[in-house]
Amino acid sequence: MSYYIAFFWGIFILLSLSGWGGTVNRILFPKDQVDWGQKAAWGMAFSMVIGGLLNLTWTISKTSILLYLGLGFIGFILDIYQSKFIRLNSLTKAKIKSNNKIGVIIVACLIIGLLIIQYAGWVATDKFHSVDDYFAYLVFPNKMLDMGSMGLDPFSRRRLESSLGAQSFLHTFVLSILPERNIRIIDPGISWLILFLGVLGLFQDNNISPKKRLLILCPLLLVISPARNTTSIVVGSVLFLSLFRTLDWQKLKSYHFLNRASIIALITAAIFSSKYTLLIAAVILLATSYYFYIKTYRPIKKAFYELCAAGVLTLLFILPWMISLYQSSGTFLYPFLGKGYHAAIYYDHYTQRTSDMLTLKGFSEMIKAALEVTHIGFLLVAGAYLRLNPGTTWQKEERGATLSLLISSAVGIALLLGLAGVVAERYTFPFVYITIIVLVVKIISKIEVKDTDQNDPKFTQYTSALIAMLVLGMLIGKGSGWNASQEFYQSHVGNIRRSLSGKPLVLAPKQEAEQYKNAQESIPEGELLLTRLDKPFLLDFSRNKIYIVDSPGHASLPPGMPLFKGAEALSDYLTSQSIRYVAYSYNPEPAHQREYWLGKLGDEIYPWVEPDRIINVLRPSLRSEVQYTLDFQDNLKKLGDLREKIYDDGEIFVIDLSRRKKGLLQRTNDE
């Protein structure tokens, strides 16, 4: 029953988001209704902005979340009633004009089946990142529900570097009634459903025939998103597609500039607050689009008014999230408005990620990242689109949405490679993948129109279509190709079977949760606790104020955590920050074991020493992270011998920094 509850709770969240999106639609654009995919995306963006206000005012709770979702569902019901019928923007709505109707129907059913399997498989899973998720992304929504806000977490690197926190607010929709194993209901879960509906709406916008719709939908369900953890991947894709479709919406121009600016700012603010790596591409998309808009729109002052309004509203929408981050980590927006409590401002020996580029290994990794299959596919389909639409492409769209999206992806890839050093595909996937889908749709749409005024011969059209299909095939075949997709769906079927058979997917056994409870109850209620634990999301954040050290030394209160100065220096620093109690998982150690890291810390940093040892050599920046971690954990172990342990179960100990061990204190007095 728990699996069925989780399955339908995810659908309920989806309908609630659609209801809030429909409310936004009725308020801003009362004369025109957008499709369900766009409504759900708008509702998601609206929720992420509302989350900032609730987080800043410390009013997030299970009650407030359930009330919010209930109101959204009521909005969905009202939307259906006012529309008189559900206007499903799906393959079944179009009249199939093909002679081979049976084949099209079979393929359509197969796609729908894969979509259901993918969602159902994400409903419950035990596959999480043991550092990113356990130390941060499962912690943040639990903090929100326990405390009312993400609160202060100055020792959390991911709180500082990853995002403003909107994705974590979406996770509270799940955790308000379900356990952590169901948290992927949001991303990829229902986000794939919203993305699917959004692409169907894109087809309708561009009059794509049913057969070609099926062909383009294949990558959407066979491409595996590069999700390493539960941060924004598919949510980012949903928001980028929604922003593009909003900018490309022909009926947008018939409304007041404040209405237009409001919806653009709402989606942009959601992107900004979901993940920092999406920010650059979103800024470029908006800046380029408004450049084209101001060039073409008359009177020009109204276009300028809209630009100013969109900028001001975006800032207002993300301001609550920014204030919360400043209170926690010392910066309004990392790293653009300051580095806050980051290690780079404290230590001369701190190695920036960009230093990786100065090594042969770093340079080769950067080239490898730039030549990733998704990036190559983007370049190919972008070239085909520009060849099919030469010269004054931006004049054919009032806001130049397609060309702006293309430029934003190109610049976004280049800047992420340049600013972040070696960049993984997961950072660029949300906007690059959407750009590929949009460009393929635009190419197919252009060919179907058969523009007689086009100077290029039909050869150009067919070449562009061939490149578009080649890119779709590349996306399906990326990585391990069909085998990877097959294994992906097999694992999802396995998740479904285990859940339906009653075999639990457990992230933390009952005895482990009890262990964490006992450790926490060893200190007085309301006291501040610093933790270096394996699964800190199991703690009760309403009982104590808790700081979590996820990456030692990389984020800490001024004047910075002392490194390589010994246990007593660390103790003095923590007590100066009013931190008396420290909890540590010493057996086994958090995340990777000490032997794992020691095996990687050789004298050689650079990869050209011995080719067969390349995989055992750390990047310079990762080397610093390992050294900081080992030093911090060594000092905690020493403090475990020097200070009074108020709890020790053989795996976790809790120490009181204000109390030295009695035997040690006696020896010191005797001496």
C-alpha positions in Angstrom: 0.0 0.0 0.0 2.9 2.4 0.7 4.0 2.2 -2.9 0.5 2.9 -4.2 0.2 5.8 -1.9 3.5 7.2 -3.1 2.6 6.6 -6.7 -0.7 8.5 -6.5 0.8 11.2 -4.2 3.2 12.1 -7.0 0.3 12.4 -9.4 -1.5 14.6 -6.8 1.5 16.9 -6.6 1.5 17.1 -10.4 -2.2 18.0 -10.5 -1.6 20.6 -7.7 1.2 22.2 -9.7 -1.0 22.3 -12.7 -3.7 24.0 -10.6 -1.3 26.7 -9.4 -0.1 27.2 -13.0 -3.7 27.5 -14.1 -4.3 30.1 -11.5 -1.3 32.1 -12.7 -2.7 31.7 -16.2 -6.1 33.1 -15.3 -4.6 36.0 -13.4 -2.0 37.1 -16.0 -3.6 35.9 -19.2 -7.3 35.6 -18.7 -8.2 35.5 -22.4 -5.9 32.7 -23.4 -5.3 29.2 -21.9 -2.0 27.5 -22.2 -1.6 23.7 -22.4 -1.3 21.4 -19.4 2.5 21.1 -19.7 3.0 24.8 -19.6 0.5 25.1 -16.7 2.4 22.5 -14.7 5.7 24.2 -15.4 4.3 27.6 -14.4 2.9 26.1 -11.2 6.4 24.6 -10.5 8.0 28.0 -11.0 5.4 29.7 -8.8 5.9 27.2 -6.1 9.7 27.7 -6.1 9.2 31.4 -5.6 6.6 30.9 -2.8 9.0 28.6 -1.2 11.5 31.4 -0.8 8.9 33.5 1.2 7.9 30.6 3.4 11.6 29.7 4.0 12.5 33.3 5.0 9.6 33.6 7.3 10.2 30.1 8.9 6.6 29.0 8.1 7.3 25.7 6.3 5.7 22.8 7.9 3.8 19.6 7.0 0.6 21.5 7.6 1.4 24.5 5.4 2.7 22.2 2.6 -0.4 20.0 2.6 -2.6 23.2 2.7 -0.6 24.6 -0.2 -0.9 21.4 -2.3 -4.6 21.1 -1.4 -5.3 24.7 -2.7 -3.4 23.9 -5.9 -5.5 20.8 -6.4 -8.7 22.8 -5.9 -7.3 25.2 -8.6 -6.9 22.2 -10.9 -10.5 21.2 -10.3 -11.7 24.7 -11.0 -9.6 24.8 -14.1 -11.2 21.7 -15.4 -14.7 23.0 -14.6 -14.1 26.3 -16.3 -12.7 24.6 -19.4 -15.6 22.2 -19.5 -13.2 19.4 -20.6 -9.6 18.4 -20.2 -7.7 19.7 -23.3 -5.1 17.0 -23.4 -2.3 18.1 -25.6 -1.3 14.5 -26.5 -0.8 12.3 -29.5 -4.3 11.0 -29.2 -5.8 14.4 -29.8 -4.4 14.7 -33.3 -6.1 13.1 -36.3 -3.8 10.5 -37.6 -3.6 10.9 -41.4 -1.1 8.2 -42.0 -2.1 5.1 -44.0 -0.2 3.0 -41.4 -2.4 4.0 -38.4 -1.7 0.7 -36.6 2.0 1.2 -36.6 1.7 4.8 -35.2 -0.7 3.6 -32.5 1.7 0.8 -31.5 4.6 3.2 -31.2 2.5 5.7 -29.3 1.5 3.0 -26.8 5.1 1.9 -26.4 6.2 5.5 -25.6 3.4 5.9 -23.1 4.3 2.6 -21.5 8.0 3.7 -21.2 6.9 7.0 -19.7 4.8 5.2 -17.1 7.6 2.7 -16.2 10.1 5.6 -15.8 7.8 7.5 -13.5 6.8 4.4 -11.5 10.4 3.4 -11.2 11.4 6.7 -9.7 8.5 6.6 -7.2 10.7 4.6 -4.8 14.4 4.0 -5.0 17.4 3.4 -2.7 19.9 4.9 -5.2 21.3 8.1 -3.7 24.6 9.8 -3.6 26.2 8.9 -0.3 27.8 12.4 0.1 25.8 15.0 -1.8 22.4 13.5 -0.9 23.1 12.2 2.6 25.0 15.3 3.8 22.8 17.9 2.1 20.0 17.3 -0.3 18.1 14.9 2.0 19.0 17.2 4.9 17.7 20.5 3.6 14.0 19.5 3.0 14.0 17.8 6.4 15.3 20.9 8.0 12.5 22.9 6.4 9.8 20.6 7.7 11.3 20.3 11.2 12.3 23.9 11.7 10.2 25.9 9.2 13.3 26.9 7.2 16.7 25.7 5.9 18.1 27.9 8.7 21.8 28.4 9.3 24.3 26.0 8.0 27.6 27.9 7.7 29.7 24.7 7.6 27.8 23.2 4.6 29.7 23.6 1.3 26.7 22.5 -0.7 24.4 25.1 1.1 26.9 27.7 -0.2 27.9 26.4 -3.6 25.0 24.5 -5.0 21.8 26.5 -5.1 19.5 29.0 -3.3 17.3 26.1 -2.1 14.2 26.1 -4.3 14.7 22.4 -5.3 14.7 21.4 -1.6 11.4 23.2 -1.1 9.9 21.1 -3.9 11.2 18.0 -2.0 9.1 19.0 1.0 6.0 18.1 -1.1 7.1 14.5 -1.0 8.6 14.4 2.5 5.5 15.9 4.0 3.9 12.4 4.1 6.5 10.0 2.5 10.0 8.9 3.5 13.3 9.8 1.8 13.2 6.8 -0.5 10.4 8.5 -2.4 12.1 11.9 -2.9 12.9 11.3 -6.5 9.2 11.6 -7.3 10.0 15.3 -7.9 13.2 15.0 -10.1 13.2 13.0 -12.3 9.7 11.6 -11.4 6.9 14.0 -12.2 9.4 16.4 -13.9 9.7 13.9 -16.8 5.9 13.9 -17.0 5.8 17.7 -17.2 8.6 17.8 -19.7 6.8 15.2 -21.8 3.6 17.4 -21.8 5.7 20.5 -22.5 7.3 18.8 -25.6 3.8 17.8 -26.8 2.8 21.4 -26.4 5.9 22.4 -28.4 4.7 20.0 -31.2 1.3 21.7 -31.3 2.9 25.2 -31.3 4.9 24.2 -34.4 2.3 22.0 -36.2 4.3 18.8 -36.2 2.6 15.8 -37.7 1.9 12.7 -35.5 4.5 10.5 -37.1 7.3 13.0 -36.7 6.1 13.6 -33.1 6.8 9.9 -32.3 10.2 10.1 -33.9 11.2 13.1 -31.8 9.8 11.7 -28.6 12.2 8.7 -28.7 15.2 10.6 -27.1 13.0 12.0 -24.5 12.4 8.6 -23.1 15.5 6.7 -24.1 18.1 9.3 -23.2 19.2 8.8 -19.5 19.6 12.1 -17.7 23.1 12.4 -16.0 21.7 12.6 -12.5 24.4 12.1 -9.9 22.3 13.4 -7.0 18.9 14.8 -6.3 19.7 18.4 -7.4 18.0 20.1 -10.3 18.4 18.2 -13.6 15.0 17.5 -15.2 13.4 20.3 -13.2 16.0 22.6 -14.9 15.0 21.2 -18.3 11.3 21.8 -17.5 12.0 25.4 -16.6 14.2 26.2 -19.6 11.6 24.7 -22.0 8.8 26.7 -20.3 10.8 29.9 -20.5 11.5 29.3 -24.2 7.9 28.5 -24.9 6.8 31.6 -23.0 9.1 33.9 -25.0 8.0 32.2 -28.2 4.2 32.4 -27.4 2.6 34.5 -30.0 -0.3 35.6 -27.8 2.1 37.1 -25.2 2.3 40.4 -27.1 -1.4 41.1 -26.7 -1.1 41.7 -22.9 0.2 44.5 -20.8 4.0 44.7 -20.4 3.7 44.0 -16.6 1.8 40.8 -17.3 4.5 39.7 -19.8 7.3 40.7 -17.4 5.7 38.9 -14.5 5.6 35.4 -16.1 9.1 35.8 -17.6 10.4 36.9 -14.2 8.6 34.1 -12.4 10.2 31.3 -14.5 13.6 33.0 -14.5 13.6 33.4 -10.7 12.8 29.6 -10.5 15.8 28.8 -12.7 18.1 31.1 -10.7 17.0 29.6 -7.4 17.1 25.9 -8.5 20.9 25.6 -9.3 23.7 28.0 -9.9 25.0 26.2 -13.0 21.8 27.1 -14.8 22.1 30.8 -14.0 24.5 31.8 -16.8 22.6 30.2 -19.6 19.3 31.7 -18.3 20.8 35.2 -18.2 22.2 34.9 -21.7 18.8 33.6 -23.0 17.0 36.6 -21.5 19.6 39.2 -22.5 19.7 38.0 -26.1 15.9 37.7 -26.4 15.4 41.2 -25.1 18.1 42.5 -27.5 16.1 41.1 -30.4 12.8 42.3 -28.8 14.0 45.9 -28.4 15.4 45.9 -32.0 12.0 44.9 -33.4 9.3 46.1 -31.1 7.7 49.5 -31.5 7.3 51.7 -29.6 10.7 50.8 -28.2 10.1 52.4 -24.8 7.4 49.7 -24.0 10.0 47.0 -24.7 12.4 48.7 -22.5 9.8 49.1 -19.7 9.2 45.3 -19.9 12.9 44.6 -19.7 13.2 46.8 -16.6 10.1 45.3 -15.0 11.3 41.7 -15.7 14.7 42.5 -14.1 13.2 44.1 -11.0 10.6 41.3 -10.5 13.2 38.6 -10.9 15.3 40.2 -8.2 12.2 40.5 -5.9 11.2 36.9 -6.5 14.6 35.5 -5.6 15.4 38.0 -2.8 13.9 35.8 0.0 16.2 33.0 -1.0 19.1 35.3 -1.3 18.6 36.8 2.2 18.3 33.3 3.6 21.6 32.3 2.0 23.3 35.5 3.3 22.1 34.7 6.9 23.4 31.2 6.6 26.6 31.4 4.5 27.6 35.1 4.3 26.7 35.9 0.6 23.6 36.7 -1.3 24.5 34.7 -4.3 27.7 32.6 -4.6 30.1 33.4 -6.2 28.6 36.4 -8.1 27.8 38.6 -5.1 30.7 37.3 -2.9 32.1 34.0 -1.7 30.7 34.3 1.8 32.2 31.8 4.2 34.1 29.9 1.5 37.6 28.5 2.0 39.0 30.6 -0.8 38.8 33.8 1.4 40.6 32.1 4.4 43.4 29.9 3.1 46.4 30.7 0.9 46.9 27.0 0.3 43.3 26.5 -1.0 43.3 25.3 -4.5 40.6 26.6 -6.9 39.0 24.2 -9.4 40.3 26.4 -12.2 43.8 25.4 -11.3 42.9 22.0 -12.8 43.0 23.7 -16.2 46.7 24.4 -15.7 47.6 20.7 -15.7 47.7 18.4 -18.7 45.1 16.2 -17.1 42.8 19.2 -16.5 43.2 20.4 -20.1 42.5 17.0 -21.5 39.5 16.6 -19.3 38.1 20.0 -20.4 38.5 19.0 -24.1 36.8 15.7 -23.3 33.9 17.5 -21.6 33.6 19.9 -24.6 33.5 17.0 -27.0 30.8 15.2 -25.0 28.1 13.6 -27.3 25.4 16.0 -26.2 27.6 19.0 -27.0 28.6 17.6 -30.4 24.9 16.9 -31.1 24.1 20.5 -30.1 26.7 21.9 -32.5 25.4 19.7 -35.4 21.8 20.6 -35.0 22.6 24.3 -34.4 24.5 24.4 -37.7 21.6 22.7 -39.5 19.1 25.2 -38.1 21.2 28.2 -39.0 21.8 26.8 -42.5 18.1 26.4 -42.9 17.4 29.9 -41.5 20.2 32.0 -42.9 20.8 35.7 -42.4 18.1 37.6 -40.5 16.8 34.7 -38.4 16.2 37.0 -35.4 13.8 39.1 -37.4 11.4 36.2 -38.1 10.6 35.9 -34.4 9.7 39.0 -32.4 11.7 38.0 -29.4 14.2 35.8 -31.3 13.5 33.0 -28.9 15.0 30.2 -30.9 18.2 31.9 -31.8 18.5 33.3 -28.2 18.2 29.7 -26.8 20.8 28.6 -29.3 23.2 31.3 -28.2 22.5 30.8 -24.5 23.5 27.1 -24.8 26.7 27.8 -26.7 27.8 30.6 -24.3 26.6 28.5 -21.3 28.8 25.6 -22.3 31.8 27.8 -23.0 31.5 29.7 -19.7 31.0 26.7 -17.6 34.0 25.1 -19.1 36.1 28.2 -18.5 34.8 29.2 -15.1 34.4 25.8 -13.5 37.5 24.2 -14.9 36.6 20.6 -15.7 32.8 20.5 -16.0 30.5 17.4 -16.0 27.7 16.9 -18.5 25.1 17.1 -15.8 25.8 20.9 -15.4 25.0 21.7 -19.1 22.4 18.9 -19.8 19.3 20.8 -18.6 19.6 23.6 -21.2 21.6 21.9 -23.9 19.1 19.0 -24.1 16.2 21.3 -24.4 17.9 23.4 -27.0 18.5 20.3 -29.1 14.8 19.3 -28.9 13.7 22.8 -29.8 16.0 23.1 -32.7 15.0 19.7 -34.1 11.3 20.7 -33.8 12.0 24.0 -35.6 13.9 22.2 -38.4 11.1 19.7 -38.9 8.5 22.4 -38.8 10.4 24.5 -41.3 10.5 21.6 -43.7 6.9 20.7 -43.3 5.9 24.3 -44.2 7.8 24.0 -47.5 8.5 27.7 -47.7 8.5 28.5 -51.5 10.3 31.8 -50.8 13.3 30.0 -49.5 16.4 30.5 -51.7 18.0 27.3 -50.6 17.2 24.1 -52.6 15.4 21.2 -51.2 18.7 19.5 -50.7 19.4 21.9 -47.8 16.0 20.9 -46.2 16.7 17.2 -46.4 20.3 17.6 -45.2 19.0 19.5 -42.2 16.4 16.8 -41.5 19.1 14.1 -41.8 21.3 15.9 -39.3 18.4 16.4 -36.9 17.7 12.6 -37.1 21.4 11.8 -36.7 21.6 14.0 -33.5 18.5 12.2 -32.1 20.2 8.9 -32.7 23.4 10.2 -31.1 21.4 11.1 -28.0 19.9 7.7 -27.8 23.3 6.0 -28.4 25.3 8.1 -26.0 27.3 6.4 -23.3 26.6 2.7 -23.5 23.8 3.2 -26.0 20.9 0.9 -26.0 22.4 -1.4 -23.3 22.4 1.6 -20.9 18.8 2.4 -21.7 17.8 -1.3 -21.4 19.5 -1.6 -18.0 17.9 1.7 -16.9 14.4 0.4 -17.6 15.2 -3.0 -16.1 16.3 -1.4 -12.9 13.1 0.6 -12.8 11.0 -2.5 -13.4 13.0 -4.1 -10.5 12.1 -1.1 -8.3 8.4 -1.5 -9.1 8.5 -5.2 -8.5 10.2 -4.9 -5.1 7.9 -2.2 -4.0 4.7 -4.1 -5.1 6.0 -7.3 -3.5 6.4 -5.6 -0.2 10.2 -5.7 -0.1 11.1 -2.4 1.4 13.6 0.0 -0.1 15.3 1.2 3.0 17.9 4.0 3.2 18.4 3.6 6.9 17.4 0.5 8.9 15.2 1.0 12.0 18.2 0.3 14.3 20.3 3.0 12.6 17.5 5.6 13.0 17.3 4.6 16.7 21.1 4.9 17.0 21.0 8.5 15.7 18.1 9.3 18.0 20.0 8.0 21.0 23.1 10.0 20.0 21.2 13.2 19.7 19.3 12.7 22.9 22.6 12.5 24.8 22.9 16.3 24.6 20.3 18.7 26.1 17.4 19.8 24.0 18.0 23.2 22.3 21.8 23.0 22.4 23.9 23.6 19.3 25.4 20.4 17.7 28.1 20.1 15.1 28.1 16.9 13.1 30.2 14.8 10.9 27.9 11.9 10.5 27.2 9.4 7.7 23.5 10.1 7.5 22.7 13.4 9.2 19.3 13.5 7.6 18.1 11.1 10.3 18.5 13.7 13.0 15.6 15.6 14.5 16.2 19.2 13.5 13.4 20.5 15.6 15.1 19.3 18.8 18.5 20.9 18.3 20.2 23.5 16.2 22.5 21.5 14.0 25.5 22.4 11.8 26.5 19.8 9.3 30.1 19.5 8.0 29.8 18.1 4.5 33.2 19.0 3.1 35.5 20.0 6.0 37.2 23.3 5.6 35.5 24.4 2.4 32.8 26.4 4.3 33.1 27.7 7.8 32.4 30.7 10.0 35.1 33.5 10.2 38.0 33.4 10.7 37.9 30.0 9.1 38.3 26.5 10.4 41.9 25.9 11.5 43.5 23.3 9.2 46.7 21.4 9.9 47.1 23.0 13.3 46.0 20.1 15.5 43.0 19.1 17.6 43.3 21.7 20.3 43.2 24.5 17.7 40.1 23.0 16.3 38.5 22.8 19.7 39.3 26.4 20.5 37.8 27.5 17.2 34.6 25.6 17.7 34.1 26.7 21.3 34.7 30.3 20.1 31.7 29.8 17.8 29.5 28.6 20.8 29.8 25.0 19.6 30.1 22.7 22.6 28.9 19.4 21.3 30.3 17.4 18.3 29.0 14.2 16.9 31.2 12.0 14.7 30.7 8.7 12.8 34.1 7.2 13.5 33.4 3.5 12.7 33.0 3.4 9.8 34.0 6.9 8.8 31.5 9.1 6.8 31.4 8.7 3.0 34.6 7.0 1.7 36.9 5.2 4.1 40.3 6.5 5.1 42.1 3.8 3.2 40.3 4.8 0.0 41.6 8.4 0.2 45.1 7.4 1.4 45.3 5.1 -1.7 44.7 8.1 -3.9 47.1 10.5 -2.1 50.4 9.8 -3.9 53.2 12.2 -4.4 52.3 12.6 -8.1 49.6 15.1 -8.8 49.9 15.2 -12.6 48.8 12.4 -14.9 51.9 12.2 -17.2 54.0 10.3 -14.6 52.7 6.8 -15.4 49.9 6.2 -17.9 48.6 3.2 -16.0 48.2 5.2 -12.8 46.1 8.1 -14.2 42.9 6.9 -12.5 44.7 6.9 -9.2 45.9 10.5 -9.4 43.7 13.3 -8.0 43.1 16.7 -9.5 44.8 19.5 -7.5 41.5 20.8 -6.2 40.2 17.4 -5.2 43.6 16.7 -3.6 43.0 19.7 -1.3 39.6 18.5 -0.4 40.9 15.1 0.6 43.7 16.6 2.7 41.2 18.9 4.5 38.9 16.0 5.2 41.6 13.7 6.6 43.0 16.4 8.8 39.5 17.3 10.2 38.6 13.7 10.9 42.0 13.0 12.5 41.5 16.0 14.8 38.0 14.7 15.7 39.4 11.4 16.6 42.0 13.0 18.8 39.4 15.1 20.5 37.5 11.9 21.2 40.5 10.9 23.3 41.0 14.3 24.9 37.4 15.3 25.7 34.6 13.6 27.7 32.4 11.3 25.5 28.8 11.7 26.6 27.8 9.0 24.0 29.6 6.2 22.3 28.0 3.1 20.7 31.1 1.8 18.9 30.2 3.7 15.7 29.2 7.2 16.7 30.5 9.3 19.5 29.3 12.6 20.9 31.9 14.7 22.8 31.5 17.7 25.1 34.3 20.2 24.2 34.0 22.0 27.5 34.9 18.9 29.5 38.3 17.2 29.4 38.6 13.6 30.2 38.9 13.1 34.0 42.0 10.9 33.9 43.7 13.3 31.4 42.8 16.3 33.6 44.2 14.6 36.7 47.5 13.8 35.0 47.8 17.4 33.8 47.2 18.7 37.3 49.8 16.3 38.7 52.4 17.4 36.2 
